[in-house]
Amino acid sequence: MQLEIVTPDKKIFQGEVSEASFPGASGAFQVLNNHAPIVSALAKGNVSFTTKEGGKVTMLVEGGVVEVNNNVIVVLAEKVVS
């Protein structure tokens, strides 16, 4: 899957991931390959993902929106604190 994390200031991450977890406004959720299309508001919390190289990355977002469609995940974050 392709993941892109963007803030109003800059692009934080773009690359291939095998899974990603998000702090949804209605509760945390995980996205795996071939996930159904979804758009969700994000609460303040940890976004984590595993890169294709096997590295686990976690970063704190302070709200935003995530869209999943055709194995492409786009996160529009208000602010990211690494």
C-alpha positions as CSV (number, residue, x, y, z in Angstrom):
1,M,0.0,0.0,0.0
2,Q,1.1,3.6,-0.6
3,L,1.0,5.9,2.4
4,E,1.3,9.7,2.3
5,I,1.2,11.9,5.4
6,V,0.9,15.7,4.8
7,T,0.6,18.7,7.1
8,P,-0.2,22.3,6.0
9,D,3.6,23.0,6.2
10,K,5.2,19.9,4.5
11,K,5.1,16.3,3.4
12,I,6.0,14.1,6.4
13,F,6.2,10.7,4.8
14,Q,5.5,9.0,1.5
15,G,6.2,5.3,0.8
16,E,5.2,1.7,0.8
17,V,3.7,0.2,4.0
18,S,2.3,-3.2,4.9
19,E,-0.1,-1.9,7.5
20,A,-1.1,1.4,9.2
21,S,-3.1,2.2,12.4
22,F,-4.9,5.4,13.1
23,P,-6.6,7.2,16.0
24,G,-10.1,7.6,14.5
25,A,-12.5,10.1,16.0
26,S,-14.8,7.2,16.8
27,G,-12.0,4.8,17.9
28,A,-8.7,3.4,16.7
29,F,-8.6,1.3,13.5
30,Q,-6.1,-0.5,11.3
31,V,-5.7,-0.6,7.6
32,L,-4.4,-3.6,5.7
33,N,-3.9,-4.3,2.0
34,N,-7.2,-4.2,0.0
35,H,-9.1,-2.3,2.8
36,A,-12.5,-1.0,1.8
37,P,-12.6,2.7,0.9
38,I,-13.0,4.9,3.9
39,V,-12.8,8.6,5.0
40,S,-12.4,9.2,8.7
41,A,-11.7,12.1,11.0
42,L,-8.6,11.7,13.2
43,A,-8.4,12.4,16.9
44,K,-5.2,13.4,18.6
45,G,-3.1,10.2,19.0
46,N,-0.5,7.9,17.5
47,V,-0.4,7.0,13.8
48,S,1.8,4.0,13.3
49,F,2.8,2.0,10.2
50,T,5.2,-0.7,9.1
51,T,7.4,0.0,6.1
52,K,8.1,-2.6,3.5
53,E,11.7,-2.8,5.0
54,G,10.1,-4.0,8.2
55,G,10.6,-0.9,10.3
56,K,7.8,0.2,12.6
57,V,7.2,4.0,12.7
58,T,5.0,5.9,15.2
59,M,4.2,9.6,15.2
60,L,1.8,11.8,17.2
61,V,-0.8,13.6,15.1
62,E,-3.0,16.4,16.5
63,G,-6.1,15.7,14.5
64,G,-6.8,15.6,10.8
65,V,-8.4,13.4,8.1
66,V,-7.5,10.0,6.6
67,E,-8.7,8.7,3.2
68,V,-8.2,5.1,2.1
69,N,-9.0,4.1,-1.5
70,N,-7.5,1.5,-3.9
71,N,-4.5,0.7,-1.5
72,V,-3.6,4.4,-1.3
73,I,-3.8,6.1,2.1
74,V,-3.6,9.8,2.4
75,V,-3.4,11.5,5.8
76,L,-4.0,15.2,6.0
77,A,-2.8,16.0,9.5
78,E,-3.2,19.3,11.4
79,K,0.2,18.8,13.0
80,V,2.7,16.0,13.5
81,V,5.0,15.6,16.5
82,S,7.6,13.0,15.7
